[in-house]
Amino acid sequence: MLALAEDLPRLPQDVYWVERLVGAQVTDANLGDIGRVVDVIVAGGSDLLLVVNGDGVETLVPMVKEFVNEIDEVSGTIRLTLPEGLSGLNAPGGQETA
């Protein structure tokens, strides 16, 4: 049986339903658009957003307050401030991509 979105319990602050994060557009304060969330990986210390840009370059973003500035479920956007070198770390040559 499936529940309607409005019937789901309200989560505590800074806790999110994974299904509402997947598909979100991700932007960085310095780099601009870095892609969309395609998955949320449950990891030991903090969950990781798997973000893929239009060229297929993946970036794993730890969901920590130091990086995540705002998650707006209504607009489907996530705003970040990533440390230098994290975006596009998996790109050929390990170069940052926007």
N, C-alpha and C positions, 0 to 999 in steps of 0.2 A: 504494500500500500504506500502511496506517495503522499507527502504532506504539502499543502500549499505554503508558499513563502511566508505569507502573513501568519500562518499557524506555527511557524518555527519559534523556538524560544529566543529571547533577546540575549545576545552574548555579552560578556563583560567587555569593557573598553580594551582595545588592542588585541581582541580575539576575533577571528574572521572565519566564515565558512569558506572552505577551499573552492567550492563551486562558484562562489561570487568573485574570486580573485582571478580564476582562469579566464583569459580573454581580455583582461584589463590592459589598457595602453599604459606603458611605462615611460616616464620622462625623467631625465637627470637635470639638476640645476645648471650644470656646466655644459653637458653634451647635447641636451635636447632629447629628442625621441630616441629611445634605445630598443623599442620593440614591444611585443605583447607577451603576457604571461601565458605559457602553454602548459605548465604543470607546477605544482607545489610539492616539493620533495621534503618528506618528514625526515629530519636529521637529528643527531644527538642533542646538540646545544640549542640550535634554532632552526626553524624551517627555512628552506631555500626556495626562492622564486626562480623558475627556469624561464628566462626571457629570451625570445628569438626575434631578431630583426628581419627586415625584408630580404636580406641576402642569406638568411639561414644561419647567421652567426649567433651562437648561444652565449648567454651570460647568466651565471648563477649569482643571485643576490641574496645574502643572508637577511632574513627579516628581523633586523635589529634596529633599535631606535636611532643608532648612530648613522644609519644609511637611509631609513625609510622616514620621510618627512610627513607624508599624508597618504592615506588610502581613502578614496572616495568611491564607495560602492555604487552610489546612485549614478554618477557619471562614468563609472568604469575606468577610473584613472588612478595611477599610483605615481607619486612624486618622490624622487630620491635625490640624495647627494652622495654619490659614490666616491670612494678614494681613487686617486689617479691609478690607472692601470687595471682596474677591475672590469670595466666594460669591455667586452670582446676579448677577454683573456684567452678564450678558446679559438679565436680567429687564427687563420694561417699567419704564422709569424708572431702571434700573440700581441698584435697591435690593437689599440683602442679603435672602436668603430662607433659612429653615431647612428 
